[in-house]
């Protein structure tokens, strides 16, 4: 039977580490969403500029099927000012 490492500190001592890790995950998720929006916008811009799906796929490291899927979705507009956000 495999043995699992035993934590050196008691569970009450690592609450700060749990909160910090959760905050890091939240920040990473937000960064990932931003990166995906940026990639989608760049793919749409490249296509409007006349680049082929094959060219876009080669430049992004995505396969052509994934590029076509991204192009099939209308890019979301991001509000320029916070006052433009829906209430």
C-alpha positions as CSV (number, residue, x, y, z in Angstrom):
1,X,0.0,0.0,0.0
2,X,1.5,3.4,-1.0
3,X,2.3,5.8,1.8
4,X,1.3,9.4,1.5
5,X,3.3,12.3,2.8
6,X,2.0,13.7,6.2
7,X,1.8,17.5,6.4
8,X,4.3,18.9,8.8
9,X,1.9,21.7,10.0
10,X,-1.6,21.4,11.5
11,X,-4.5,22.2,9.1
12,X,-5.1,25.5,11.0
13,X,-1.6,26.7,10.1
14,X,-2.0,26.5,6.3
15,X,-5.2,28.5,6.0
16,X,-3.2,31.4,4.6
17,X,-1.6,29.1,2.0
18,X,-5.0,27.8,0.9
19,X,-6.4,31.4,0.5
20,X,-3.2,32.4,-1.4
21,X,-3.5,29.4,-3.7
22,X,-7.2,30.0,-4.3
23,X,-6.4,33.7,-5.2
24,X,-3.7,32.6,-7.5
25,X,-6.1,30.2,-9.3
26,X,-8.6,33.0,-9.6
27,X,-6.0,35.4,-11.1
28,X,-4.8,32.7,-13.5
29,X,-8.3,32.0,-14.7
30,X,-8.9,35.7,-15.4
31,X,-5.5,35.9,-17.2
32,X,-6.5,32.8,-19.3
33,X,-9.9,34.4,-20.2
34,X,-8.1,37.6,-21.3
35,X,-5.6,35.6,-23.3
36,X,-8.3,33.6,-25.0
37,X,-10.2,36.8,-25.9
38,X,-7.0,38.4,-27.3
39,X,-6.2,35.3,-29.3
40,X,-9.8,35.2,-30.7
41,X,-9.5,38.9,-31.7
42,X,-6.2,38.3,-33.3
43,X,-7.5,35.3,-35.3
44,X,-10.5,37.3,-36.5
45,X,-8.3,40.3,-37.5
46,X,-5.9,38.0,-39.4
47,X,-8.8,36.4,-41.2
48,X,-10.3,39.8,-42.1
49,X,-6.8,40.8,-43.4
50,X,-7.0,37.9,-45.8
51,X,-4.8,35.3,-44.0
52,X,-5.8,31.7,-44.7
53,X,-7.0,29.4,-41.9
54,X,-3.9,27.2,-42.6
55,X,-1.6,30.2,-42.2
56,X,-3.3,31.3,-38.9
57,X,-3.1,27.7,-37.6
58,X,0.6,27.5,-38.4
59,X,1.3,30.9,-36.7
60,X,-0.7,30.1,-33.6
61,X,0.1,26.5,-33.1
62,X,-3.6,25.6,-33.3
63,X,-4.9,23.0,-35.7
64,X,-7.1,24.4,-38.6
65,X,-10.2,22.8,-37.0
66,X,-9.7,24.9,-33.8
67,X,-9.1,28.1,-35.9
68,X,-12.4,27.5,-37.8
69,X,-14.2,27.0,-34.5
70,X,-12.9,30.3,-33.2
71,X,-13.9,32.0,-36.4
72,X,-17.4,30.5,-36.2
73,X,-18.0,32.5,-33.0
74,X,-18.6,36.2,-33.3
75,X,-16.0,37.9,-31.1
76,X,-17.4,39.6,-28.0
77,X,-17.1,43.4,-27.8
78,X,-15.4,44.7,-24.7
79,X,-16.8,48.0,-23.4
80,X,-14.3,50.8,-23.6
81,X,-15.6,52.5,-20.5
82,X,-17.1,51.1,-17.3
83,X,-20.1,53.3,-18.0
84,X,-20.8,51.1,-21.1
85,X,-21.3,48.0,-19.0
86,X,-24.9,46.7,-18.8
87,X,-26.6,47.3,-15.5
